Amino acid sequence: MKEEELQDMNARIQQFQSAARENIKITRDEVFKPVIDKAKKAISDVAIENNFAYIFDLSNGFVIFYDESTIDILPLVKKKLGIY
């Protein structure tokens, strides 16, 4: 009987942890969405204003080829967002 109680408590704990993780994910998405949307708009505006055909996200650190004439748009995006 005690073993069944422990198993039941363990199952409830796991359900609680799963629900908490899901709530954290939903809240995080809600909080960060406006920030991400604002950054995407600033990147898009900079691309349009400077007639860029492509913008690559190299945040994963994977670069196959790097040309010296490449333009880092981060300073332009920071300026657009008012971040210096």
C-alpha positions in Angstrom: 0.0 0.0 0.0 2.8 2.4 0.9 4.6 1.5 -2.4 1.4 2.4 -4.3 1.2 5.7 -2.5 4.8 6.5 -3.4 4.2 5.6 -7.0 1.1 7.8 -7.1 3.0 10.7 -5.5 5.8 10.2 -8.0 3.3 10.3 -10.9 1.7 13.5 -9.6 5.2 15.1 -9.2 6.1 14.2 -12.8 2.8 15.6 -14.0 3.3 18.8 -12.1 6.9 19.2 -13.4 5.6 18.6 -17.0 2.9 21.2 -16.6 5.3 23.7 -15.0 7.8 23.3 -17.9 4.9 23.9 -20.4 3.8 27.0 -18.5 7.3 28.3 -18.4 7.7 27.8 -22.2 4.4 29.5 -22.9 5.3 32.5 -20.7 8.8 32.7 -22.1 7.3 32.8 -25.7 4.8 35.5 -24.7 7.5 37.6 -23.1 10.1 37.3 -25.8 7.8 37.5 -28.8 7.6 41.4 -28.9 11.4 41.6 -28.5 12.0 39.1 -31.3 9.4 40.8 -33.5 11.0 44.2 -33.0 14.5 42.8 -33.8 13.2 41.1 -37.0 11.5 44.3 -38.1 14.7 46.3 -37.5 16.7 43.7 -39.5 14.2 43.8 -42.3 14.2 47.7 -42.3 18.1 47.7 -42.5 18.1 45.2 -45.3 15.5 47.2 -47.3 17.2 50.6 -46.6 20.6 49.2 -47.8 19.4 47.1 -50.7 20.7 43.9 -49.2 19.6 40.7 -51.0 20.4 38.3 -48.2 20.9 38.5 -44.4 22.6 35.5 -42.8 22.3 34.5 -39.2 25.8 33.2 -38.3 25.1 32.9 -34.5 25.6 29.2 -34.6 29.3 29.9 -35.5 29.2 27.8 -38.7 30.8 29.8 -41.5 31.9 28.1 -44.7 33.4 31.1 -46.4 34.0 34.6 -45.2 34.8 37.4 -47.7 36.5 40.6 -46.5 33.8 42.7 -48.2 31.1 41.2 -46.0 29.1 43.7 -44.1 28.2 43.2 -40.5 24.8 44.7 -40.1 24.7 44.5 -36.3 25.8 48.2 -35.8 23.1 49.3 -38.3 20.4 47.2 -36.5 21.5 48.5 -33.1 21.3 52.0 -34.4 17.8 51.3 -35.7 16.7 50.0 -32.3 18.3 52.9 -30.5 21.0 50.6 -28.8 24.5 52.0 -28.8 
